[in-house]
Amino acid sequence: MDASCGSPARNWPLALALIALLFLTLAPWVAHADDSVAPAASPGIAWKQLTPDQQTLLSRFESRWSELPAERQSRLADGAARWSAMPPDERDSAQQRFRRWQDLDPEQRREVREQFQHYQDMSPDEQAKVRKNFQRFREMTPEQRQRMHERWRSLTPEQRQRILERRQHQQN
């Protein structure tokens, strides 16, 4: 996001689209993007139990695999299995989204993680509304998105706040 767009909290249409795109497709990677190592609390998955494809995809973890928490091993193994099952075009698309995630600065990543946590805290009905709105956003042409973005940016902060408050009130 460029600085002219404002913070995700103020620029909700674009921020929500970015957040939904990143986290609906990359939640397992993003939630565990930290490569920190902690001792396993319980027995996890032995490296030898992984399929050859999983071992190839997770090779950077091999030397410390037994030190990873069992939950992390399981998520990594599941993610590698999903990746192996993806058609090539979906893999390409996921790689592009992951590269965009990697290009975010730490503050932008923090904001995205906070917004994702906010999404996770929503009721199933609220989440369904977000997914529906995101789908509507994705179906817009680039020109429609640009017009929406320009309309939003032309509002004063007070006008934006009133819109957000009205939407919040309508959801409750």
C-alpha positions, -999 to +999 in steps of 0.1 A: +000+000+000+014+034-008+014+061+017-012+081-002-038+055+004-039+060+042-038+033+068-059+001+064-082+013+092-092+044+072-091+029+037-113-001+045-123-011+009-087-016-003-074-027+030-101-053+034-095-066-001-057-069+005-063-085+039-089-110+026-067-119-004-036-125+017-052-143+046-079-163+029-052-178+006-021-177+028-033-179+064-011-209+073+021-193+059+013-158+073+004-170+108+037-189+110+060-167+090+083-165+120+110-192+117+117-192+154+124-226+170+110-238+203+113-272+219+085-296+210+060-300+238+048-334+225+060-359+199+053-346+164+058-359+130+090-377+123+109-364+092+109-399+078+070-399+080+068-371+054+063-379+018+092-373-006+073-342-019+068-328+016+105-334+024+115-315-007+092-286+000+102-285+037+139-292+032+150-259+048+135-272+081+152-307+080+181-300+103+158-286+130+126-305+122+127-325+155+130-292+175+099-277+160+067-278+180+044-307+170+017-282+160+041-264+137+053-296+122+017-306+115+008-273+099+039-273+078+033-309+067-004-301+059+006-270+039+032-290+019+006-316+011-019-289+000+008-273-021+017-306-038-020-311-046-024-277-062-026-273-100+003-254-114-017-222-121-029-221-085+007-225-073+018-196-095-010-175-081-001-184-045+036-177-051+027-142-064+005-135-034+033-147-011+058-125-028+035-095-023+033-105+014+071-106+016+073-071+000+052-056+028+072-038+054+070-049+090+044-022+099+022-032+070+025-069+080+015-060+116-015-041+103-026-070+081-021-095+110-043-072+133-070-070+106-069-108+102-072-113+139-102-089+138-117-110+110-111-142+131-129-126+160-160-119+139-191-141+140-196-165+112-223-142+098-200-112+098-172-133+082-197-143+055-205-107+048-168-099+045-163-128+021-193-117+000-181-081-001-146-093-011-161-114-039-180-083-051-148-063-050-129-089-070-157-089-097-153-051-101-134-039-131-101-020-124-119+012-134-147+005-109-122-001-082-103+031-091-136+051-089-144+036-056-109+043-043-111+079-055-145+084-039-132+071-006-101+093-008-122+124-016-141+120+017-130+139+048-119+118+078-152+127+095-172+115+065-153+083+064-158+078+101-196+083+098-197+058+070-178+032+090-200+039+121-232+035+100-220+002+086-211-010+121-245+000+133-262-018+104-242-050+112-253-050+149 
